[in-house]
Amino acid sequence: MAAAPDAPRQAPGSVAALRTRFREGKGDLLAHFEAARPTAPAATRLLRGLARHVDATLAALWEVSAVPAGMALVAVGGYGRGELFPYSDVDVLVLLPEEPDEAVRAAIERLVTACWDIGLEVGPSTRTIAECRTEAAKDVTVQTAMLESRLVCGARRLHEQLVRALDEAMDPRAFLRAKTLEMQQRHVKYEGTPYALEPNCKESPGGLRDLQVVIWVARAAGLGRTWRELVAKGLITPFEAAQLRRNEGTLKAVRARLHLVAGRREDRLVFDLQTAVAASFGCKSSHAQRSSEVLMHRYYWAAKAVTQLNQILMLNIEERVNGSESTPMRPINEHFLDRAGMLEVARDDLYLENPNAILETFLVFQQQPGIQGLSARTLRALYNARNVMGVEFRHCPVNRDLFLQILREPKGLTHALRLMNQTSVLGRYLWVFRRIVGRMQHDLFHVYTVDQHILMVVRNMRRFFIPEHAHEYPFCSQLAAQWDQPWLLYVAAIFHDVAKGRGGDHSELGAREARRFCRAHGIDYADALLVQFLVRHHLTMSRIAQKEDLSDASVIQSFAKLVGTPQRLAALYLLTVADIRGTSPKVWNAWKGKLLEDLFRLTLRALGGAQPNLDAEIEARKQEARQNLALHAALPGTEEPLWKTLEVSYFARHDAGDIAWHARTLWRHIETQVPVVRARASSVGDGLQVLVYSPDRADLFARICGYFDSAGFSILDAKIHTTRAGFALDTFQVVATQSWPEGHEGEGDFKYRDLISLVETQAALALASDGPLPQPRSGRVSRRVRSFPVTPRVSLVPDERAQRWLLAVSASDRSGLLYGIARVLARHKVNLQLAKISTLGERVEDTFLVDGPELQQPKAQLRIETELLDAVAAPA
């Protein structure tokens, strides 16, 4: 057998050889970083090592590509800083002495092609010095990229000419203004907080970009290029510079590890990657915290520090650049001055000499009209006074009195508390609050960290007491107007979730913390009991409204006994609304608002001493319904044929408006054998109210759910009733999970005219079918649910007589879920009497009142529960 020929050798300077050298060198750097301890210095060594490795590779390619003399290859952007993340683009500028000819263009093309051939993803631009000046003048992004230019190879003198030309064209004031506005716009894009649950470690507030902006504007103004130079110029203290370097290192390490875990350029700490990044840092899970929570807590603290220091430095640079250091100041008191609308400390050591002035800062901020924020000097003084806020500070009677004054101030509470949190004062005064700063909530409906959620709830509560916001929630504002001590509700809002993440019942633990706070701050015993009650039961009203049958007098009586007084009921209602609205913009809707208001009104009536008189209540509803029918020109007695077939429970569960609508819709169809479907615009928020009247059958509810699922509707509520004549009379509140068809303008039924017609026709056809139930659609599971799945739970609990059963289902939300449940119930001939559908973000908590022969048999009951668990389990 002939010997195989030797493989062709690669020339040392060939593109193929450079490809091998580049990949092996990069691989060695990444492997060394992965094996090293996850520290900031290790990340810095990697970033600089990658930049040097790319420098050497580009210089070799420059020679291989035979680029003509007189040109320069310049690193710009992040690469220009001499740092390169594992999968970041390599931004380069080919700097030309004059307009290129064909030979130059061909050489540049060879260079770029060679870069891509070896796997070096360059972002090239080709310009003369004049073109660079023109582009920089038009686009601040280009100006910023070239601000950090660095010569890689080629004509050094040409690059020096570029630097001089850009320096001459630089307008520090205009550049500062442009970068400040750009930063503000970026912060708004990323929710204005470093505490987003999936932050972008480069672009979010408190990310690396905030540090880069500081260096850019300082460099443009000639104030320094490094943290050490900023210290020399007096813009920051040596301590602040050390803090900046430490937190910058943390962010760089997180971003570098994120790139490696993702295997691509990825700057978002998305749920899918948090656990893997945490593992690369050596973070461990415990009974109280996931490893990802440990990582994110570390990230949030670094981002918070960066946010504080960025604010201090940007204000300092702005004063230097705009020459506003000598702005006249108006004395406010012996401790504070008004510097052009910013609150300024009278001297730098104020807080060190007089720690009580720390909380006074925020009280003055509230009380002084025209004060817009804290000056750089004040922010720096607060940042450097953190060590004086210890045990003595928290126990000082003067500080306790000041904190209560802040809560009692009629204006500025929300802004004051947010400032206190941003400057770490709130967590150092309320040590229990410090434990939840930056703590994530993996419950799929909170979109904020615990501290941000609490401050959002305080904001919502505060708005109930502000006349300008009365149009948002008029009923809440009406109740709030009766309170003479709203600050007690603010205390309850602060403490309602303060014990999250400890294990155990956070409501009970929070109530204990609230009791300690009230005792330490000398709050009256009766007021303290109210605060503790609100914290302990802040979830109760929502649970009852969304999961229990409000037409059941025993439910109302039990809740009335729990709250005890109308004052407590009103306070709990306000806290519940503020809390739900503070979880996520998606969680609150008008239907939840109606359920809560119904529970409030029914309980208030019970607390007034009026014992539930079901007969009188039903007669009143019937009379109101008759008046409604008369307004719609219905003949007297129109309602009688239908009402004769209905049980008392029907009138107890429907309001007068629905009763009248059903009567005038169905009076001609009492004995129909064809399903009747009617729809109208919902009277409580967006969506439709759909009436279904049909001969009852075991699979009717399943067919209804199947239709709504296939048509793209989500069911918010279902009221199920079976008439004495054996007809199903069901009413559904539904909203679309996809866009409405085009052409819907106006209000009410007219807005949804075509959609209503479509639902009425298609649903009736679906219910008339006798074929087998179709299989549920394969529901798509969202990325958040995949990362933090809800363990499916099913419970069946009998009532006192074991005639009816309460079925509770908890699972991750997805399309087809309710239909899957309904199919199981239909298969076992389980009758549905009531359905409470509750969607909390991406988790469902559904409750059904059911009965059926198989529920009386333990083995059959186990089969039903098992099949339900299979039906609600998220698809693999």
TIZASE-344714 format. One line per 2 residues: number of its first residue (from 0); for each residue z, y, x of C-alpha. Coordinates in steps of 0.02 Angstrom, whole numbers. Layout:
N
NUM) Z:Y:X | ...
//
This chain:
876
0) 0:0:0 | -47:169:70
2) 94:292:108 | 113:441:-7
4) 53:602:70 | 187:727:121
6) 222:866:-5 | 144:1030:48
8) 266:1142:138 | 303:1313:67
10) 276:1461:181 | 442:1549:213
12) 378:1711:139 | 281:1637:-6
14) 322:1672:-189 | 362:1487:-214
16) 487:1490:-70 | 565:1650:-135
18) 580:1571:-307 | 678:1425:-235
20) 786:1540:-129 | 821:1659:-275
22) 869:1521:-396 | 978:1429:-271
24) 1064:1589:-217 | 1099:1644:-394
26) 1157:1469:-440 | 1279:1468:-293
28) 1351:1637:-345 | 1375:1583:-526
30) 1451:1417:-477 | 1573:1501:-358
32) 1623:1623:-496 | 1648:1484:-624
34) 1758:1388:-502 | 1859:1541:-452
36) 2015:1601:-542 | 1965:1710:-691
38) 2016:1877:-616 | 1942:2051:-609
40) 1910:2044:-420 | 1813:1882:-442
42) 1703:1967:-573 | 1676:2117:-459
44) 1624:2004:-315 | 1500:1915:-429
46) 1421:2075:-495 | 1401:2150:-322
48) 1343:1985:-249 | 1208:1967:-383
50) 1150:2146:-350 | 1138:2115:-162
52) 1047:1951:-192 | 921:2037:-306
54) 903:2178:-177 | 854:2053:-43
56) 736:1961:-160 | 648:2120:-216
58) 630:2180:-36 | 547:2015:10
60) 432:2023:-142 | 389:2203:-96
62) 322:2138:70 | 236:1986:-6
64) 148:2098:-133 | 79:2210:7
66) 131:2371:-77 | 52:2521:13
68) 162:2630:124 | 235:2792:56
70) 303:2716:-106 | 484:2673:-148
72) 568:2539:-252 | 719:2616:-337
74) 859:2529:-434 | 908:2624:-591
76) 1028:2599:-737 | 1164:2468:-717
78) 1072:2389:-571 | 1072:2560:-489
80) 1264:2555:-488 | 1253:2406:-372
82) 1319:2286:-504 | 1225:2156:-601
84) 1288:2041:-738 | 1221:1861:-740
86) 1087:1887:-872 | 1064:2075:-874
88) 893:2153:-853 | 849:2221:-681
90) 791:2400:-710 | 681:2466:-570
92) 574:2619:-540 | 420:2612:-430
94) 418:2790:-363 | 247:2857:-314
96) 204:3006:-203 | 52:3043:-310
98) -53:2975:-454 | -93:2792:-416
100) -268:2729:-378 | -335:2556:-418
102) -267:2480:-256 | -91:2544:-294
104) -99:2483:-475 | -153:2311:-416
106) -9:2303:-291 | 118:2352:-424
108) 46:2221:-541 | 63:2090:-404
110) 244:2141:-378 | 291:2131:-562
112) 199:1965:-584 | 289:1893:-434
114) 457:1949:-505 | 425:1860:-667
116) 357:1707:-576 | 521:1679:-484
118) 626:1710:-641 | 679:1888:-603
120) 674:1984:-768 | 634:2161:-715
122) 615:2311:-826 | 489:2411:-722
124) 430:2589:-739 | 306:2680:-626
126) 315:2869:-605 | 291:3012:-485
128) 433:3135:-454 | 353:3261:-572
130) 340:3129:-708 | 522:3081:-681
132) 576:3262:-708 | 469:3275:-865
134) 534:3113:-940 | 714:3155:-896
136) 697:3324:-982 | 633:3240:-1140
138) 748:3089:-1150 | 932:3090:-1101
140) 927:2899:-1086 | 796:2911:-948
142) 895:3051:-867 | 1052:2943:-870
144) 962:2791:-796 | 894:2893:-651
146) 1062:2978:-623 | 1121:2815:-544
148) 965:2782:-443 | 980:2686:-279
150) 846:2648:-149 | 807:2462:-133
152) 662:2474:-10 | 516:2585:35
154) 505:2771:75 | 681:2841:90
156) 622:3022:100 | 530:3004:-66
158) 689:2943:-151 | 789:3086:-75
160) 662:3208:-147 | 686:3127:-318
162) 875:3146:-309 | 860:3331:-261
164) 735:3363:-400 | 845:3282:-532
166) 1000:3373:-470 | 909:3540:-482
168) 850:3501:-659 | 1021:3442:-719
170) 1108:3553:-848 | 1288:3486:-849
172) 1333:3568:-1015 | 1180:3502:-1106
174) 1204:3330:-1029 | 1388:3325:-1079
176) 1346:3376:-1257 | 1207:3246:-1270
178) 1315:3104:-1201 | 1463:3153:-1311
180) 1356:3151:-1468 | 1276:2988:-1412
182) 1449:2911:-1386 | 1509:2969:-1557
184) 1354:2894:-1638 | 1382:2730:-1546
186) 1564:2724:-1600 | 1514:2748:-1782
188) 1387:2606:-1765 | 1526:2491:-1705
190) 1650:2538:-1844 | 1741:2670:-1743
192) 1873:2549:-1679 | 1896:2437:-1526
194) 1974:2309:-1645 | 1818:2240:-1729
196) 1834:2052:-1749 | 1672:2025:-1653
198) 1668:2173:-1533 | 1528:2214:-1414
200) 1617:2220:-1246 | 1485:2338:-1179
202) 1447:2456:-1324 | 1599:2453:-1442
204) 1734:2588:-1430 | 1840:2545:-1280
206) 1698:2446:-1201 | 1618:2465:-1030
208) 1498:2598:-1093 | 1643:2717:-1126
210) 1692:2706:-942 | 1513:2730:-886
212) 1495:2887:-994 | 1644:2965:-904
214) 1567:2933:-733 | 1397:2995:-791
216) 1458:3163:-857 | 1574:3187:-708
218) 1432:3148:-589 | 1313:3266:-679
220) 1442:3405:-665 | 1474:3371:-480
222) 1653:3317:-513 | 1644:3146:-432
224) 1560:2977:-435 | 1710:2860:-427
226) 1885:2852:-500 | 1954:2897:-328
228) 1847:3055:-323 | 1905:3103:-499
230) 2084:3088:-437 | 2042:3203:-291
232) 1970:3331:-413 | 2128:3326:-519
234) 2043:3253:-672 | 2153:3099:-676
236) 2314:3044:-594 | 2325:2900:-469
238) 2418:2798:-602 | 2280:2827:-730
240) 2148:2781:-602 | 2239:2617:-568
242) 2245:2582:-755 | 2060:2620:-770
244) 2015:2502:-628 | 2125:2363:-699
246) 2056:2373:-876 | 1878:2397:-815
248) 1900:2238:-715 | 1960:2145:-870
250) 1809:2201:-971 | 1689:2155:-830
252) 1767:1983:-815 | 1751:1955:-1003
254) 1570:2010:-1006 | 1523:1904:-855
256) 1606:1749:-927 | 1523:1784:-1095
258) 1351:1785:-1012 | 1387:1620:-926
260) 1454:1535:-1083 | 1307:1596:-1189
262) 1179:1555:-1054 | 1089:1718:-1095
264) 1119:1904:-1108 | 1253:1914:-1243
266) 1376:2059:-1251 | 1454:2022:-1420
268) 1612:1918:-1426 | 1551:1824:-1579
270) 1662:1693:-1659 | 1547:1553:-1600
272) 1583:1597:-1417 | 1762:1660:-1418
274) 1842:1489:-1397 | 1727:1440:-1253
276) 1755:1607:-1165 | 1942:1586:-1190
278) 1933:1413:-1111 | 1840:1485:-961
280) 1988:1605:-938 | 2111:1462:-950
282) 2185:1522:-1116 | 2282:1387:-1207
284) 2311:1361:-1393 | 2487:1348:-1462
286) 2564:1318:-1633 | 2563:1506:-1664
288) 2398:1559:-1582 | 2226:1491:-1550
290) 2159:1509:-1373 | 2028:1631:-1441
292) 2168:1740:-1511 | 2250:1745:-1339
294) 2086:1802:-1263 | 2051:1932:-1397
296) 2227:2002:-1386 | 2199:2029:-1200
298) 2029:2109:-1235 | 2098:2225:-1370
300) 2237:2290:-1258 | 2111:2328:-1121
302) 1992:2411:-1244 | 2134:2514:-1317
304) 2184:2579:-1146 | 2002:2621:-1107
306) 1989:2716:-1272 | 2144:2820:-1231
308) 2090:2858:-1052 | 1911:2896:-1104
310) 1975:3025:-1228 | 2086:3107:-1095
312) 1948:3114:-965 | 1811:3174:-1082
314) 1921:3317:-1141 | 1966:3361:-961
316) 1784:3359:-906 | 1734:3462:-1058
318) 1862:3595:-1009 | 1795:3601:-830
320) 1613:3604:-879 | 1632:3732:-1019
322) 1759:3836:-925 | 1883:3825:-1069
324) 2035:3791:-959 | 2087:3971:-980
326) 2068:3973:-1169 | 2205:4082:-1247
328) 2343:3979:-1328 | 2452:4018:-1479
330) 2634:3965:-1464 | 2691:3851:-1606
332) 2870:3823:-1548 | 2960:3799:-1382
334) 2876:3629:-1356 | 2696:3652:-1416
336) 2547:3768:-1411 | 2386:3783:-1509
338) 2238:3776:-1389 | 2084:3813:-1495
340) 2137:3689:-1630 | 2208:3558:-1511
342) 2394:3526:-1498 | 2452:3557:-1319
344) 2619:3521:-1238 | 2706:3674:-1165
346) 2734:3583:-999 | 2677:3419:-921
348) 2851:3343:-907 | 2902:3383:-1087
350) 2915:3203:-1145 | 3001:3143:-987
352) 3133:3279:-1003 | 3145:3273:-1193
354) 3088:3104:-1266 | 3126:3166:-1443
356) 2975:3280:-1428 | 2861:3126:-1432
358) 2883:3097:-1619 | 2895:3285:-1647
360) 2715:3293:-1583 | 2650:3202:-1736
362) 2761:3296:-1858 | 2694:3461:-1790
364) 2518:3389:-1799 | 2546:3360:-1986
366) 2630:3526:-2021 | 2516:3646:-1928
368) 2358:3694:-2022 | 2206:3705:-1910
370) 2263:3575:-1782 | 2121:3450:-1765
372) 2188:3335:-1631 | 2285:3318:-1469
374) 2228:3403:-1309 | 2192:3308:-1149
376) 2355:3372:-1076 | 2454:3306:-1225
378) 2365:3138:-1224 | 2399:3120:-1038
380) 2582:3166:-1061 | 2598:3034:-1198
382) 2509:2903:-1094 | 2624:2934:-946
384) 2782:2938:-1054 | 2767:2759:-1116
386) 2911:2699:-1009 | 3035:2819:-1090
388) 3002:2741:-1261 | 3127:2600:-1242
390) 3278:2536:-1336 | 3372:2701:-1328
392) 3219:2792:-1393 | 3205:2675:-1542
394) 3391:2684:-1583 | 3406:2874:-1566
396) 3461:2952:-1733 | 3352:3105:-1700
398) 3197:2997:-1681 | 3238:2897:-1837
400) 3253:3058:-1934 | 3088:3122:-1861
402) 2998:2961:-1909 | 3058:2975:-2089
404) 3001:3156:-2091 | 2827:3100:-2036
406) 2822:2976:-2180 | 2882:3108:-2305
408) 2760:3244:-2254 | 2640:3284:-2398
410) 2488:3297:-2283 | 2413:3212:-2132
412) 2506:3046:-2138 | 2353:2935:-2113
414) 2289:3035:-1965 | 2463:3045:-1889
416) 2492:2857:-1898 | 2320:2820:-1827
418) 2352:2940:-1683 | 2522:2860:-1654
420) 2439:2689:-1645 | 2299:2749:-1531
422) 2426:2824:-1410 | 2539:2669:-1419
424) 2683:2772:-1491 | 2690:2679:-1658
426) 2707:2509:-1575 | 2838:2572:-1453
428) 2943:2652:-1589 | 2922:2508:-1713
430) 2933:2363:-1592 | 2892:2240:-1732
432) 2727:2333:-1758 | 2684:2315:-1574
434) 2675:2126:-1594 | 2529:2137:-1715
436) 2425:2269:-1624 | 2257:2188:-1590
438) 2305:2026:-1679 | 2156:1942:-1760
440) 2158:1867:-1934 | 2056:1708:-1953
442) 2061:1700:-2142 | 1878:1748:-2169
444) 1911:1894:-2284 | 2005:2016:-2173
446) 1879:2110:-2067 | 2010:2207:-1969
448) 2147:2161:-1847 | 2321:2161:-1925
450) 2370:2334:-1864 | 2206:2410:-1922
452) 2223:2324:-2092 | 2399:2393:-2113
454) 2342:2569:-2073 | 2197:2547:-2195
456) 2320:2495:-2332 | 2427:2649:-2295
458) 2271:2755:-2308 | 2225:2678:-2475
460) 2401:2703:-2540 | 2403:2883:-2479
462) 2240:2921:-2570 | 2319:2872:-2737
464) 2433:3024:-2714 | 2294:3147:-2667
466) 2217:3237:-2818 | 2048:3251:-2729
468) 2033:3061:-2733 | 2088:3036:-2913
470) 1909:2997:-2965 | 1907:2839:-2856
472) 2044:2743:-2949 | 2102:2851:-3095
474) 2228:2724:-3160 | 2310:2708:-2988
476) 2315:2897:-2970 | 2394:2909:-3143
478) 2532:2787:-3094 | 2556:2872:-2924
480) 2581:3041:-3007 | 2743:2975:-3083
482) 2820:2940:-2913 | 2934:3067:-2828
484) 2959:2962:-2669 | 2787:2897:-2617
486) 2850:2872:-2439 | 2941:2715:-2496
488) 2772:2639:-2540 | 2707:2688:-2368
490) 2852:2596:-2287 | 2811:2441:-2391
492) 2628:2456:-2339 | 2677:2466:-2154
494) 2786:2310:-2166 | 2688:2202:-2288
496) 2591:2107:-2151 | 2696:2153:-2000
498) 2757:1973:-1977 | 2583:1896:-1969
500) 2556:1767:-1832 | 2737:1712:-1810
502) 2723:1552:-1910 | 2815:1532:-2073
504) 2799:1641:-2228 | 2748:1813:-2165
506) 2800:1891:-2331 | 2978:1828:-2314
508) 2988:1871:-2130 | 2915:2043:-2164
510) 3046:2075:-2299 | 3182:2041:-2170
512) 3103:2164:-2049 | 3092:2292:-2190
514) 3277:2266:-2228 | 3322:2299:-2044
516) 3214:2456:-2043 | 3293:2524:-2202
518) 3468:2489:-2140 | 3435:2569:-1970
520) 3357:2724:-2049 | 3493:2750:-2180
522) 3381:2720:-2331 | 3476:2706:-2495
524) 3519:2530:-2549 | 3417:2538:-2710
526) 3265:2607:-2618 | 3284:2474:-2483
528) 3285:2337:-2616 | 3122:2406:-2687
530) 3039:2404:-2515 | 3098:2226:-2481
532) 3038:2168:-2652 | 2865:2242:-2623
534) 2846:2162:-2452 | 2911:1992:-2511
536) 2796:1987:-2663 | 2644:2085:-2604
538) 2533:1932:-2637 | 2610:1878:-2802
540) 2522:1994:-2924 | 2351:1956:-2852
542) 2383:1770:-2859 | 2438:1773:-3041
544) 2296:1888:-3097 | 2162:1782:-3014
546) 2230:1607:-3037 | 2335:1597:-3196
548) 2297:1610:-3381 | 2345:1786:-3434
550) 2333:1738:-3618 | 2482:1621:-3591
552) 2638:1715:-3646 | 2749:1613:-3530
554) 2649:1672:-3378 | 2677:1854:-3427
556) 2861:1827:-3467 | 2891:1741:-3301
558) 2806:1881:-3204 | 2899:2014:-3304
560) 3063:1929:-3261 | 3015:1931:-3077
562) 2972:2117:-3068 | 3116:2169:-3180
564) 3073:2353:-3209 | 2919:2459:-3247
566) 2948:2553:-3084 | 2936:2394:-2980
568) 2785:2338:-3080 | 2693:2502:-3047
570) 2738:2497:-2862 | 2680:2317:-2844
572) 2518:2357:-2935 | 2481:2504:-2818
574) 2520:2401:-2662 | 2414:2255:-2724
576) 2261:2365:-2756 | 2283:2454:-2588
578) 2303:2287:-2499 | 2149:2203:-2574
580) 2043:2356:-2540 | 2107:2358:-2360
582) 2049:2183:-2317 | 1861:2206:-2324
584) 1734:2311:-2419 | 1667:2146:-2491
586) 1829:2080:-2565 | 1869:2212:-2697
588) 1764:2218:-2854 | 1780:2286:-3030
590) 1818:2115:-3103 | 1970:2092:-2990
592) 2022:2268:-3041 | 2012:2222:-3225
594) 2115:2064:-3202 | 2251:2160:-3111
596) 2252:2299:-3241 | 2261:2172:-3382
598) 2411:2088:-3299 | 2494:2257:-3273
600) 2474:2311:-3455 | 2531:2144:-3526
602) 2684:2141:-3412 | 2726:2322:-3449
604) 2727:2281:-3634 | 2843:2134:-3601
606) 2958:2244:-3496 | 2966:2368:-3638
608) 3063:2242:-3739 | 2919:2197:-3853
610) 2921:2008:-3869 | 2747:1934:-3875
612) 2692:1920:-4056 | 2533:1821:-4045
614) 2491:1833:-4229 | 2508:2022:-4231
616) 2409:2038:-4069 | 2267:1931:-4135
618) 2261:2024:-4300 | 2251:2189:-4206
620) 2106:2123:-4101 | 2015:2061:-4257
622) 2034:2230:-4340 | 1968:2319:-4185
624) 1823:2196:-4177 | 1780:2230:-4361
626) 1776:2418:-4323 | 1661:2382:-4176
628) 1545:2280:-4288 | 1539:2421:-4414
630) 1487:2541:-4277 | 1342:2424:-4241
632) 1290:2427:-4425 | 1344:2247:-4457
634) 1372:2201:-4639 | 1552:2169:-4695
636) 1596:1986:-4674 | 1469:1958:-4534
638) 1607:1888:-4425 | 1679:1762:-4548
640) 1560:1613:-4522 | 1597:1610:-4336
642) 1782:1654:-4344 | 1819:1510:-4463
644) 1768:1388:-4326 | 1876:1465:-4188
646) 2049:1420:-4127 | 2188:1546:-4097
648) 2164:1524:-3910 | 1991:1602:-3922
650) 2058:1765:-3992 | 2199:1764:-3864
652) 2079:1752:-3718 | 1946:1877:-3771
654) 1961:2064:-3799 | 1899:2149:-3957
656) 1735:2206:-3879 | 1686:2028:-3830
658) 1742:1958:-3998 | 1630:2082:-4089
660) 1483:2048:-3973 | 1497:1861:-4002
662) 1507:1883:-4192 | 1354:1993:-4210
664) 1255:1885:-4088 | 1295:1714:-4162
666) 1316:1739:-4350 | 1141:1668:-4380
668) 1162:1523:-4259 | 1327:1443:-4310
670) 1252:1269:-4334 | 1105:1280:-4214
672) 1057:1127:-4114 | 963:1233:-3986
674) 1064:1319:-3847 | 1083:1506:-3873
676) 1099:1616:-3718 | 1126:1804:-3728
678) 1163:1925:-3587 | 1210:2107:-3567
680) 1261:2223:-3425 | 1441:2194:-3377
682) 1566:2323:-3438 | 1666:2300:-3277
684) 1558:2340:-3127 | 1387:2274:-3079
686) 1314:2112:-3141 | 1294:2029:-3309
688) 1401:1957:-3446 | 1318:1798:-3510
690) 1359:1712:-3675 | 1316:1527:-3696
692) 1328:1442:-3867 | 1274:1262:-3880
694) 1322:1093:-3952 | 1456:1032:-3832
696) 1416:894:-3708 | 1503:823:-3556
698) 1383:898:-3429 | 1361:1069:-3510
700) 1468:1167:-3385 | 1381:1079:-3241
702) 1209:1127:-3310 | 1262:1307:-3331
704) 1328:1314:-3152 | 1171:1229:-3090
706) 1061:1360:-3173 | 1161:1507:-3103
708) 1159:1429:-2930 | 971:1400:-2930
710) 938:1575:-3000 | 1042:1658:-2863
712) 1196:1710:-2963 | 1378:1698:-2914
714) 1504:1666:-3055 | 1654:1784:-3050
716) 1740:1721:-3208 | 1715:1593:-3345
718) 1799:1587:-3515 | 1771:1417:-3593
720) 1802:1379:-3777 | 1755:1236:-3894
722) 1745:1274:-4080 | 1815:1163:-4218
724) 1635:1117:-4258 | 1607:1047:-4084
726) 1509:1191:-4009 | 1539:1265:-3837
728) 1563:1454:-3837 | 1570:1507:-3655
730) 1565:1679:-3575 | 1525:1709:-3392
732) 1537:1861:-3278 | 1401:1843:-3146
734) 1330:1946:-3003 | 1170:1919:-2907
736) 1182:1849:-2731 | 1004:1909:-2699
738) 911:2070:-2736 | 873:2115:-2917
740) 690:2111:-2965 | 603:2277:-2939
742) 587:2407:-3075 | 766:2419:-3137
744) 820:2597:-3160 | 942:2682:-3277
746) 1107:2616:-3342 | 1179:2475:-3447
748) 1064:2348:-3527 | 912:2457:-3494
750) 944:2445:-3307 | 938:2254:-3313
752) 817:2236:-3458 | 692:2120:-3374
754) 829:2023:-3286 | 924:1995:-3449
756) 766:1930:-3533 | 735:1813:-3386
758) 913:1743:-3388 | 912:1717:-3577
760) 748:1621:-3573 | 773:1516:-3415
762) 955:1471:-3447 | 917:1412:-3624
764) 779:1298:-3557 | 894:1229:-3421
766) 1032:1190:-3548 | 911:1104:-3667
768) 860:978:-3533 | 916:797:-3555
770) 865:740:-3381 | 988:692:-3244
772) 1081:832:-3160 | 984:892:-3008
774) 1064:875:-2837 | 1155:1031:-2775
776) 1060:1139:-2654 | 1105:1119:-2472
778) 1215:1274:-2459 | 1192:1372:-2298
780) 1357:1398:-2209 | 1383:1567:-2128
782) 1418:1588:-1943 | 1597:1645:-1977
784) 1631:1491:-2083 | 1562:1377:-1946
786) 1679:1457:-1820 | 1833:1463:-1932
788) 1811:1333:-2068 | 1932:1325:-2213
790) 2009:1152:-2233 | 1957:1097:-2409
792) 2106:1070:-2524 | 2113:1003:-2701
794) 2269:989:-2809 | 2293:925:-2986
796) 2457:974:-3068 | 2499:928:-3249
798) 2576:1050:-3372 | 2747:1015:-3449
800) 2677:892:-3577 | 2549:817:-3457
802) 2411:854:-3584 | 2321:983:-3479
804) 2302:993:-3292 | 2288:1138:-3171
806) 2151:1101:-3044 | 2156:1213:-2888
808) 2015:1208:-2761 | 2013:1298:-2593
810) 1863:1289:-2477 | 1737:1386:-2374
812) 1614:1479:-2484 | 1432:1429:-2493
814) 1295:1421:-2622 | 1304:1273:-2739
816) 1492:1249:-2717 | 1543:1279:-2899
818) 1398:1171:-2959 | 1459:1030:-2848
820) 1632:1041:-2927 | 1558:1046:-3102
822) 1454:889:-3069 | 1609:791:-3022
824) 1700:849:-3179 | 1550:804:-3287
826) 1536:632:-3208 | 1716:592:-3257
828) 1704:677:-3429 | 1837:805:-3383
830) 1839:947:-3509 | 1851:1124:-3444
832) 1958:1247:-3544 | 1974:1392:-3424
834) 1901:1439:-3254 | 1967:1570:-3132
836) 1839:1599:-2996 | 1905:1695:-2845
838) 1804:1731:-2688 | 1902:1805:-2542
840) 1775:1853:-2411 | 1702:1684:-2362
842) 1839:1579:-2440 | 1850:1525:-2621
844) 2010:1497:-2718 | 1957:1427:-2887
846) 2075:1372:-3026 | 2027:1270:-3179
848) 2124:1218:-3333 | 2060:1044:-3379
850) 2096:891:-3484 | 2019:718:-3507
852) 2068:535:-3526 | 2038:491:-3343
854) 2166:618:-3286 | 2301:511:-3366
856) 2258:365:-3251 | 2326:381:-3072
858) 2183:282:-2992 | 2050:380:-3086
860) 2137:542:-3039 | 2131:494:-2855
862) 1945:458:-2870 | 1915:628:-2949
864) 2014:717:-2812 | 1922:621:-2675
866) 1751:661:-2748 | 1800:844:-2767
868) 1849:851:-2583 | 1681:776:-2537
870) 1592:901:-2649 | 1675:1055:-2574
872) 1670:999:-2392 | 1556:1108:-2286
874) 1395:1019:-2237 | 1386:958:-2058
//
